[in-house]
Amino acid sequence: MSDGVIKLDPSTLTPGSWPQEGIMRIVLISDTHMQHRKLVMPEGDLLIHAGDFTNMGRKTDIKDFDDWLRGLDYRHKIVVVGNHDTKTDILAIHKAVGTETALENATVLKNETVDIEGLTVFGSPYTLDPFGIDWWAHKADSEEEMEQHMNNMQEGVDIVVTHSPPHGIGDINHIKSHCGSKAVRQSVEKGNPAVFGHIHEGRGLYHSK
């Protein structure tokens, strides 16, 4: 765990009452990998999915996820796609076959910011690919490239959504390697609450000391 950051026990947290005027309840999920129809979704106003809703990014799987999104009762839905969501990225569709498949039932953020009832949310799908995998969607080859993507984030953003974890926070995989991005870490250290996924072993809730 990075210095200055602790992992919280969700069972110790008490959610406030909802619905109530002036309060937006945000539901956060990530890395559902085609298990979305098995989820029991809590009520809320805004749903954020931080990527990898499929396993290999096939068109039929993307459409199934999109159909599921359509049936969810949230006023707003935001998705940042992940590296497994191959056919959302033309550069990852190898053998020059097929076209990108878009989600129609959510706002998809690719180095963009959206305003949701006065709440500004920036999203970026890019992750570092240390393996050189051809189907890896929205890959970045270096921290310099990650920094270029994160530089699209404007000042004063309320929430940062990335598929990549920040370096040192929820980014240690099963072989104890750090998989997060230093560029993402620099962005969220500005005080922006961050939502991310990618490394399943790092799931949880983290807070600065």
VEXDREN-2710 file (C-alpha; in Angstrom, 1 decimal):
% VEXDREN-2710
k/r/px/py/pz
1/MET/0.0/0.0/0.0
2/SER/1.3/3.4/-0.9
3/ASP/2.3/5.8/2.0
4/GLY/-0.6/8.0/3.0
5/VAL/-3.3/5.7/1.8
6/ILE/-5.3/3.2/3.8
7/LYS/-7.8/0.6/2.7
8/LEU/-11.2/1.0/4.4
9/ASP/-13.5/-1.7/5.7
10/PRO/-16.9/-1.1/4.0
11/SER/-18.7/-2.7/6.9
12/THR/-17.7/0.2/9.1
13/LEU/-19.3/2.8/6.9
14/THR/-22.8/4.0/7.4
15/PRO/-24.6/5.3/4.3
16/GLY/-26.8/8.4/4.7
17/SER/-30.5/8.4/4.0
18/TRP/-31.7/8.5/0.4
19/PRO/-33.4/9.8/-1.5
20/GLN/-33.3/13.3/-0.1
21/GLU/-33.1/16.7/-1.7
22/GLY/-29.6/17.8/-2.7
23/ILE/-28.1/14.4/-2.4
24/MET/-27.0/12.3/-5.4
25/ARG/-26.4/8.6/-4.7
26/ILE/-23.6/7.2/-7.0
27/VAL/-23.4/3.5/-7.6
28/LEU/-19.9/2.3/-8.6
29/ILE/-19.0/-1.0/-10.3
30/SER/-16.2/-2.3/-12.5
31/ASP/-14.7/-5.4/-14.1
32/THR/-18.0/-7.3/-14.3
33/HIS/-16.7/-9.4/-17.1
34/MET/-20.1/-10.6/-18.5
35/GLN/-21.5/-11.2/-15.0
36/HIS/-23.7/-8.1/-15.0
37/ARG/-27.0/-9.9/-15.2
38/LYS/-26.1/-11.7/-12.0
39/LEU/-25.8/-8.4/-10.1
40/VAL/-28.3/-7.2/-7.6
41/MET/-28.0/-3.5/-8.3
42/PRO/-28.7/-0.9/-5.5
43/GLU/-30.9/2.0/-6.1
44/GLY/-29.2/5.3/-7.0
45/ASP/-29.1/8.4/-9.2
46/LEU/-25.9/7.9/-11.1
47/LEU/-24.2/4.6/-12.2
48/ILE/-20.5/4.6/-13.0
49/HIS/-18.9/1.5/-14.6
50/ALA/-15.1/1.7/-14.7
51/GLY/-14.5/-0.8/-17.5
52/ASP/-14.1/-4.4/-18.5
53/PHE/-17.7/-5.3/-18.8
54/THR/-16.8/-8.1/-21.3
55/ASN/-14.1/-10.7/-21.4
56/MET/-12.9/-10.4/-25.0
57/GLY/-14.9/-7.5/-26.2
58/ARG/-17.0/-9.3/-28.8
59/LYS/-19.8/-7.3/-30.5
60/THR/-22.5/-9.6/-29.1
61/ASP/-21.2/-9.2/-25.6
62/ILE/-21.0/-5.5/-25.8
63/LYS/-24.6/-5.4/-27.1
64/ASP/-25.8/-7.6/-24.3
65/PHE/-24.2/-5.3/-21.7
66/ASP/-25.8/-2.3/-23.5
67/ASP/-29.2/-3.9/-23.4
68/TRP/-28.7/-4.5/-19.6
69/LEU/-27.8/-0.9/-19.2
70/ARG/-31.0/0.2/-20.9
71/GLY/-33.1/-1.6/-18.3
72/LEU/-31.4/-0.1/-15.3
73/ASP/-33.4/2.7/-13.5
74/TYR/-30.7/5.3/-13.0
75/ARG/-31.1/8.9/-14.2
76/HIS/-27.5/8.9/-15.5
77/LYS/-25.1/6.2/-16.5
78/ILE/-21.4/6.7/-17.2
79/VAL/-19.0/4.1/-18.6
80/VAL/-15.3/4.1/-19.1
81/VAL/-14.3/1.0/-21.1
82/GLY/-11.5/-1.3/-20.2
83/ASN/-8.7/-3.2/-21.9
84/HIS/-10.9/-6.4/-22.3
85/ASP/-13.6/-4.4/-24.2
86/THR/-11.7/-4.9/-27.5
87/LYS/-14.3/-3.9/-30.1
88/THR/-14.8/-0.5/-28.5
89/ASP/-11.3/0.4/-29.9
90/ILE/-10.6/0.3/-33.6
91/LEU/-6.9/0.0/-32.9
92/ALA/-7.4/-3.2/-30.9
93/ILE/-9.4/-4.9/-33.6
94/HIS/-6.7/-7.0/-35.2
95/LYS/-6.7/-8.6/-38.6
96/ALA/-8.5/-5.4/-39.9
97/VAL/-11.8/-7.1/-39.5
98/GLY/-14.9/-5.4/-38.0
99/THR/-15.7/-1.9/-36.7
100/GLU/-16.0/-0.3/-33.3
101/THR/-19.1/-1.2/-31.4
102/ALA/-20.6/1.7/-29.4
103/LEU/-22.7/1.7/-26.3
104/GLU/-26.0/3.6/-26.8
105/ASN/-27.4/3.5/-23.2
106/ALA/-24.7/5.3/-21.3
107/THR/-22.4/8.2/-21.6
108/VAL/-19.0/6.8/-22.6
109/LEU/-16.0/8.9/-21.6
110/LYS/-12.7/8.8/-23.5
111/ASN/-10.5/11.5/-22.1
112/GLU/-13.6/13.7/-21.7
113/THR/-15.5/15.5/-19.0
114/VAL/-19.3/15.5/-18.6
115/ASP/-21.5/17.6/-16.3
116/ILE/-24.1/15.6/-14.4
117/GLU/-26.5/17.9/-12.5
118/GLY/-23.6/20.1/-11.6
119/LEU/-21.2/17.3/-10.9
120/THR/-18.2/17.2/-13.3
121/VAL/-16.9/13.7/-14.1
122/PHE/-13.7/13.0/-16.2
123/GLY/-13.2/9.6/-17.7
124/SER/-10.2/7.9/-19.4
125/PRO/-10.1/4.2/-20.5
126/TYR/-6.3/4.0/-21.0
127/THR/-4.1/1.4/-19.2
128/LEU/-0.5/0.5/-19.5
129/ASP/0.1/-2.7/-21.5
130/PRO/3.3/-4.4/-20.3
131/PHE/2.7/-7.5/-22.3
132/GLY/2.2/-6.2/-25.9
133/ILE/-1.1/-7.9/-26.3
134/ASP/-2.8/-7.2/-29.6
135/TRP/-6.4/-7.3/-28.4
136/TRP/-5.7/-4.9/-25.5
137/ALA/-8.1/-2.0/-25.9
138/HIS/-7.1/1.6/-25.3
139/LYS/-3.5/0.7/-24.5
140/ALA/-0.7/3.1/-23.6
141/ASP/2.9/2.1/-24.2
142/SER/4.4/4.4/-21.6
143/GLU/3.8/6.7/-18.7
144/GLU/4.4/9.6/-21.0
145/GLU/1.5/8.5/-23.1
146/MET/-0.7/8.1/-20.0
147/GLU/0.3/11.6/-19.0
148/GLN/-0.9/12.9/-22.4
149/HIS/-4.2/11.3/-21.9
150/MET/-4.6/12.5/-18.3
151/ASN/-3.7/16.1/-19.4
152/ASN/-7.2/16.2/-21.0
153/MET/-8.6/16.5/-17.5
154/GLN/-9.6/20.0/-16.7
155/GLU/-9.1/21.8/-13.4
156/GLY/-11.9/21.5/-10.8
157/VAL/-13.2/18.0/-11.8
158/ASP/-15.3/16.4/-9.1
159/ILE/-14.7/12.7/-9.9
160/VAL/-12.0/11.0/-12.0
161/VAL/-13.0/7.7/-13.5
162/THR/-10.2/5.6/-15.1
163/HIS/-9.9/1.9/-15.9
164/SER/-6.3/2.1/-14.7
165/PRO/-5.6/2.3/-11.0
166/PRO/-3.3/5.0/-9.7
167/HIS/0.2/3.7/-9.1
168/GLY/0.4/2.3/-5.5
169/ILE/-3.3/2.3/-4.8
170/GLY/-5.2/-0.9/-5.4
171/ASP/-2.8/-1.8/-8.2
172/ILE/-1.0/-4.9/-6.9
173/ASN/-1.8/-8.1/-8.9
174/HIS/-1.5/-11.8/-8.1
175/ILE/2.3/-11.8/-8.6
176/LYS/2.7/-8.7/-6.3
177/SER/3.5/-6.4/-9.2
178/HIS/2.3/-2.8/-9.3
179/CYS/0.1/-2.3/-12.4
180/GLY/-1.1/1.3/-11.8
181/SER/-0.1/4.5/-13.6
182/LYS/2.0/7.3/-12.1
183/ALA/0.2/9.7/-14.4
184/VAL/-3.2/8.7/-13.0
185/ARG/-1.8/9.0/-9.4
186/GLN/-0.6/12.5/-10.1
187/SER/-4.0/13.5/-11.3
188/VAL/-6.0/12.1/-8.4
189/GLU/-3.5/13.5/-5.9
190/LYS/-4.9/16.9/-6.7
191/GLY/-7.8/15.9/-4.4
192/ASN/-10.1/14.4/-7.0
193/PRO/-12.1/11.3/-5.8
194/ALA/-11.2/8.5/-8.1
195/VAL/-13.1/5.5/-9.4
196/PHE/-11.0/2.7/-11.1
197/GLY/-10.8/-1.0/-11.8
198/HIS/-8.5/-3.3/-13.8
199/ILE/-6.7/-5.1/-11.0
200/HIS/-9.2/-7.5/-9.4
201/GLU/-7.0/-8.2/-6.4
202/GLY/-7.0/-4.5/-5.5
203/ARG/-10.8/-4.1/-5.2
204/GLY/-12.0/-2.1/-2.3
205/LEU/-12.3/1.4/-0.9
206/TYR/-9.2/3.5/-0.2
207/HIS/-8.7/6.8/1.6
208/SER/-5.9/9.3/2.2
209/LYS/-4.7/9.4/5.8
END
